[in-house]
Amino acid sequence: MPMEFAVECKGVIKDFGTGSVRQRVLHGIDWQVPIGATTFLVGPSGCGKTTLISIIAGLLSATEGYVRILDQEITKMRRSRVVRFRADHLGYIFQQFNLLPSLTAVENAAVSLVVQGVTLATAKRQASVLLDRLGMESNKLKYPNQLSGGQQQRVAIARALVHNPKIVISDEPTASLDAETGHEVMELLGQVASGADRAVIVVTHDNRIFPFADYIATMSDGRIESFRKNSA
Amino acid sequence: MFSIALKMLFHDRAKYMGLVLGVAFSTLLINQQLGIFIGLITRAGAVIVDVPQADVWVMDPGVKNLDTIFPLRDTELGRVRGVPGVAWAVPLYKSNVTIRTGNGELESSLLMGVDDSTLIGLPPEVVLGNIDDLRRPDAVAVSMDGYRKIWRNEPLKLGNIAELNDRRAVVVAIVKDSPKFTSSITFFTRYSQALQYTNNGRNQMSFIVARSAEDSTPAEVAQNIVARTGLQAMSAEDFRWKAIMYVVQNTGIPISIGTVVALGVLVGIAVVGLMFNLFVLENLKQFAVLKAIGTTNIRLIGMVFLQAAVVGFVGFSLGLFGATMFFETAGKSPTFQGFYLPWYVAAASGGVAAAIIILAAMIAMRRVLFVDPAIVFRG
């Protein structure tokens, strides 16, 4: 039976601090992210979006509840297994790009494969093909500080996709970009990352890119307020 | 991952150079100072080293080093020769004399009086001249460094005349001796001639140097001499160590040099530790990204240790090269003869450099291990 959901959260609670300084950030999140679609997670600043995707990404542990990704309960996995799971199945695109300044564009794009144990030379060959698809043919040997914001984000997309992950988690991918470049990046992400057995989760404030969403979940005060198919 | 670690390290060239220079400076300081220390204290036993034929030294029971001597009676020589296990024994005279140099200046010099018949007590290496000529009247041999100090800018030649305590001395040989602790000028002459230069009469033996028989060890023979004569006797090696330990225990040299070495180690730890910590701190977000992407802690530890090891190896190599060049260059000066870089000092400094770098890596590694990968999602 084929998977229905890429991600399934059930009763996810996250507290920070202990005792009198304990603060509840997520209040029992129930959420199912469909597979084969691009899902946007929106909401005001401080509503818990980043905390939720950090838990989905296996970077934070939930205080209560569980998270299933690709039919595997990540909240019950050992830490070492989670790290391996992240390397094999997840790709990340960050708001600040977070490229390694000491590596060229192609080396940055190759990092996700190197983490999996592929040699740098082989990884660079695969990353190079992907960068070509992303229109970075002439910039592959440049360092991040020699690239524009849009070019850096393309490298970040290549890094997130080069190891062919099932789920791509993207945090404000267009926040540092102008409208035109933002649209370009979302189109590329849609082309490269979407597929029947994949899912893209995008956290954003940027309503200019809402047309690229298949589903939109709205968060407020640590809760999912609404989850709907995007009609735009 | 290791190639990525190296690219991270070399990317910030200023910090990389700072780290390397920190290790290099520490290594250079440790090697240079300990080399000088070893060279200095070794000089304390130089007179003993220059008499390689003798393996037992006999002296007054109160003697603690080579410079404070109480003369032995001439009859003691016969008593020592009669002790079982002694193959042979000869007198050795040691005293300070004042000499007048070619330009009229006064210098303090060491005068060694060796056995008249065998000439045992002379350094083995003769640079110029025939050692048998010492049997001629007023004949002396002079150390090469001493010659250069007395007859500056003159080529090595025989026949020069010096005044030892206002008495005529003719140079018939130039020898290569070990650098001494107090004076770089040493004259060697026959025992009987030495007594004339110092206006002394009988009973002036500074030491009796002896050789143990083939079936006896120097320590056994020394014990026999002590038991039978009541004099102080010990093997040449023991006496050399006694002379060295006297300098170590009665001068400020170990504290002075030890302080500089300790400062070198401390500066190394502080500079390298802080800079490496800063390096890791500045790259912490990169480590967090790698962690988020799926790099295991073991691999991150490996990356940090590789970076530290490269810094340590390059820094140590540079520092050792600097120290070697120092001894090579400074060693050409006559006053710096005898100073060298022993292999065990270089090895010890390698151990110190490794300890500094491991400590720095361990301090920095904590940050990498405990960095929260979720920070990559924060702006």
Boltz contact constraints between the chains, C-beta under 6 A:
constraints:
  - contact:
      token1: [A, 50]
      token2: [B, 377]
      max_distance: 6.0
  - contact:
      token1: [A, 54]
      token2: [B, 374]
      max_distance: 6.0
  - contact:
      token1: [A, 54]
      token2: [B, 377]
      max_distance: 6.0
  - contact:
      token1: [A, 59]
      token2: [B, 292]
      max_distance: 6.0
  - contact:
      token1: [A, 59]
      token2: [B, 373]
      max_distance: 6.0
  - contact:
      token1: [A, 59]
      token2: [B, 374]
      max_distance: 6.0
  - contact:
      token1: [A, 60]
      token2: [B, 374]
      max_distance: 6.0
  - contact:
      token1: [A, 83]
      token2: [B, 294]
      max_distance: 6.0
  - contact:
      token1: [A, 83]
      token2: [B, 296]
      max_distance: 6.0
  - contact:
      token1: [A, 86]
      token2: [B, 294]
      max_distance: 6.0
  - contact:
      token1: [A, 87]
      token2: [B, 294]
      max_distance: 6.0
  - contact:
      token1: [A, 94]
      token2: [B, 376]
      max_distance: 6.0
  - contact:
      token1: [A, 95]
      token2: [B, 379]
      max_distance: 6.0
  - contact:
      token1: [A, 98]
      token2: [B, 289]
      max_distance: 6.0
  - contact:
      token1: [A, 98]
      token2: [B, 376]
      max_distance: 6.0
  - contact:
      token1: [A, 100]
      token2: [B, 286]
      max_distance: 6.0
  - contact:
      token1: [A, 102]
      token2: [B, 7]
      max_distance: 6.0
  - contact:
      token1: [A, 102]
      token2: [B, 8]
      max_distance: 6.0
  - contact:
      token1: [A, 102]
      token2: [B, 11]
      max_distance: 6.0
  - contact:
      token1: [A, 103]
      token2: [B, 7]
      max_distance: 6.0
  - contact:
      token1: [A, 112]
      token2: [B, 293]
      max_distance: 6.0
  - contact:
      token1: [A, 115]
      token2: [B, 293]
      max_distance: 6.0
  - contact:
      token1: [A, 115]
      token2: [B, 294]
      max_distance: 6.0
  - contact:
      token1: [A, 115]
      token2: [B, 295]
      max_distance: 6.0
  - contact:
      token1: [A, 120]
      token2: [B, 3]
      max_distance: 6.0
  - contact:
      token1: [A, 171]
      token2: [B, 377]
      max_distance: 6.0
